[in-house]
Amino acid sequence: MGKKSEKKAERTSAKKLDKKVEKKVEKKVGRQFENQVAEALRVGEGFRLADVDTSATPAFEGGKAEAEVAMAVCAAEVAELQERLYAASRGGDTRSVLLVIQGMDTSGKGGIMRHVVGLLDPQGVSITAFKKPTAQERRHPFLWRIRQALPEPGMIGVFDRSHYEDVLVARVDGLVPASTWRRRYSQIRTFEKSLTDSGTTIVKVMLHIGSQEQKERLGERLDRPDKYWKYNPGDVDVRLNWDAYQEAYAEALLKTSTDTALWYVVPADRKWYARLAVQQLLLGALREVDPQWPPADFDVEVEKARLAES
């Protein structure tokens, strides 16, 4: 067999394999799949962050190839629901969705932005990456800058880090007295309750990476010139406080996971699983909102006639 024939045979075989994988995965990601993922990852009574296996793939049996197919299978529904949400706001629907992404350095937040959020229609998405507060922001209560970035009706808002930095970094680095960050838990619960009451569906995700996996990812950034730009010497300083951050996350998760604003802890050692899980959580939120196409605010038949005569 010649090289051309061999390559053609390989492509044909790959296509057959892809079809087999796709059919197999389609059966797995039916209507109940996102519920299974959400149930497996939710933070509820008795949750212990230390018990989470960061390399696990809860509610999903398969590998990277199957996960990528699963995401592709669900992408069309996510896109339609997003468009319906955006369109519904033009008809007066005031609802929105807020996706909060938290995690230690290298936990995969950037990958979520590219591979999950990046598949959405940009005109219906607002992304805010919260950095160290500016001098102006520090003059206001800690939730002030968060309120400025909330999604408008019909939008999917995405927070890359969030108000939770004020009970994580602020706690570990001693930026405020303990009495201050402890008081913030109830302030956050009240704030998020007001958001859900006004029509914002909140999905809070912690990308939970293991210490060894983080070390390897940081090492890769130092080994590859094309990754230098991602490396920040401060990441190692944060890493030295690993246990303190795990303790801070554990308490924040338990004290701010409520019936209307649940936390989901996503094992993040396997990037492909984390992306699939976040997509499913977002899909579940959009299904819950169930936005509908707005009715025409004009006479359809009259407009058809006018168009025909034009």
N, C-alpha and C positions, 0 to 999 in steps of 0.2 A: 504493500500500500504506500503511495506517495505521501509527501508531507502535506500537500493540500487536502488529500483525502482524509489523512489522519486528523487534521485540524477540524475539518467539516464534521467528522465523526464525533470528535470531542465536544463540539458546539451542540450537536444534536443530542448527545448524551446529557450534557449540562441542562439543556432545555427540558428534557424528559424528567430529570431529577428535580428541576425547579417546579415543574407542574405537579409532581408527586408531593413535594414539600408543601406547595401552596394548597392543594386539596386537603392535605392532612392538617395543616394549620387552620384553614377556614373552619373546620369542624370544631377546633379548640377555642376559637375566638368568637363564638356566637354571642348572643344577647347577654348571657350570664357571666362572660369572662371578666368584664370590667368590675362586676360586683364581687367576684371571687378574689381579684387582685386587691380591691379596696378593703375587703374584709380581712385579708391576710396581712395587710400593712398598717391598718388603723391602730391608733394609740388609744387604748381604752383602759378600763379598770384592771389593775394588776400588771400593766405593761412595765417591762424592765429593759432599758436600752442595752444594758450589758448582756442580755440574753440573745440579742439579734446577731445572727450570723451574717456578716457583711458580704460574704461570697455566695449566699444563697439566692435562689430564684423563686420565691414564694408564689404559688398558684400557677406556675408555668413549668411544664416539662418540655424541654427542648434546648437547643443551643443557639448560637448567634444567628445562624442561617434562618432557623425557624422564627426567631424574634424579628428579624428584618422583614420576613414575609408577613408576619402578623401585623407589624406596623403599616406595611403597604396595604394590607387588606382593610384596615380600619381607617386609613387616611381619608378616603372619600367621604365617609360618614362624618368625621370630624370637620372636614371642609364644608360640607353642606350645613351642619349645625351652626358653624361659625357664621356662615353667610346668612342663615335665617335669623340669628341673633342680631346681626348688624342691620339687616333689613327691617326686623321687627321694631327697632328703635325709631325708624323713620315713620312708623305708624303709631308711635306714642308709647311703646313698651320701654320701661325705664330700667330693665334688669341688665346685669353685667356679670362677668366672672373675674375673679382675682386668683391668680396662681402665684403662690409664695414659694420660692426656692431657697432653702438654707442648706449649709453644709460646710465642712472643713475645707481648707485649701486643697485643690486637685480632686475634689469629690465628683466633678463632672458637670458643674453648673453650665460651663460654656458649651458642652456637648448637648445639653438639654436645649439650650437656646438655638443651636444650629439644627439639631435633628428632630426636635419636637415643635418648638415655637416657630422655627424657621420654615416649617411646612404650612403655616397659617397665612392667610391673606394679610399682608402688612397693614392695609388700611383699617383693619379691624383689630389691631393689636397695639398696645402701648407698653413699652418695656422701660423699666427704671432700674438702674444698677445703683444701689445705695452704697456710697463710699463713706469715708470719715466725714462727720458733720462739718460743714463750713462754719465760719465765725457767725454768720447771720443765722444759720440753723441752730446753733448753740444758744442763741438768745431767746429761743422759743421752747415750749414744752416738747418732749421727744417725739410726740406723735404729729407735730405740726408739719414736718416735711413729708410725712407719709400721707397725710390728708391732701397735700398738693398733687400727689401722683396717683390718686385713686382713679379707676377706669370710669369713663363716661358711659351713659346708657348705650347698650349694644356692643360695647368693647370687651375684649379680653385683656385685662391688665396683668402684667408679669413683673414680679419683684425679684430681682437678682440680689439676694440679701434683703433685709427689711427692718421693721421695727424690732425684730427679735435680736438684732445686734445690741440693743439697749438693755437686754438681760443676759447677754452672752459676753461680748467683748467688754462691755461696761463693768460686768461683774468680775471677770477673770483679771482684767488689767487694773481693777480698782479705780475706774474713772469717776465713780460716784459712790457715796456711802452705801453700805449694805441695806440700810433702811429704805433708800431710794429705789434700788433695783428690785427689792422685794415688793414694794408697793406697785411697781409697774405690772406685775402679773394681773392684778384685778383691773388695772386701767386698760390693759390689752383686751381682756375678756369683755369689758364693757364696750370698748371701741369696736371690736369685731361683731358683737351682738347688734350694735347700731347699724353696721354695714349690712348684715344679713337681713335685718328688719326692713331696710330700705331697698332690698332687691339685689344685693350682690352675693353671689355664691362664691364661697371661699374654699380654695384647695391649698392646704399647707403641706409642703413636702420637705422632709429632711433627707438629703442624700447622705447615707451613712457609710463612710469608707473606713476600712481597717487601717490600723497604724502601719503595718508592714506594706500594704498596698500603697499608702500615701508615700512612704519612704521611697518605694520603687519608682513612682511617678515623678517625684521630685528629682530622683537620680537621673531619670531619662532626660529631664529638662537640662541637666548639667552635662549630659553626654552628647547631646545633639545641638549643634549650632542653630538649627532652625527652631529650637525650642527655648533658646536663651531668653528671648523676649518675654516668655511666660514666667520665667523664674524671678522670684523676689526673695532676697536674703531674709526678709522679715518672716517668710513662711516657716523658716527653721525656728525662729524665735517663738512663733505661735505653737509650733510642734512641741517645743520644750514644755509647754503647758497643756499637753494632750489630756492628761487625767482631769485637770481642772475644767477643760472645755467639755469633756464627756459628762462630768457632774453637772455643769451648767445646762447642757442640752437636756439631760435626763429630767431635771426639775422643771425646765421651761415646757417641755413636751407634756408632762403630766398636769401642770397647773394651767395650761392654756388650750388643751384639747377638749373641746366642748361638742355637744350634739350638733350645733349649727356651724362650728368651725373646727372640724376634726384635723388632727395631725396624722400624717402618714409617714412612716419611716421606711425608706426604700434602700435596701442593700445596694451599695454602689461599687463594689469591687469589680463587678462585671458591667462595663459601661452599656453594653447592648441591652441588658436586663433593665437597668435604671431608666433608659430611654423608653423602652416599651411600657414599663410600669407607669411612668409619668404621663405618657400618652393615654393610657387607659383611665387614669384618674381624671384627666382633663375631659376625656370622652364621657365618663360617668357624670361629671358636673354639667356638661352640655345637655346630656340626655335628661338630667333632672330638671333643668330649666325648660327644655322642650319648646324653644321659640317657634313661632308660626309665621308664615309669610303674611305680611299685612295686606288687607284688601285694597283694591284700587280706589283712589279718591277722585275718580273721574268715570264717565260713562264709557265702558269698554266698547260697546257696539257702535256708539257714535264715533269714537276714535278710529275704529276699524273702517268705517265708511269714509271718514275724512282721509285716512291714509290711502284707501283704494282710489280715491278721486285725485290724489295729489300727483 
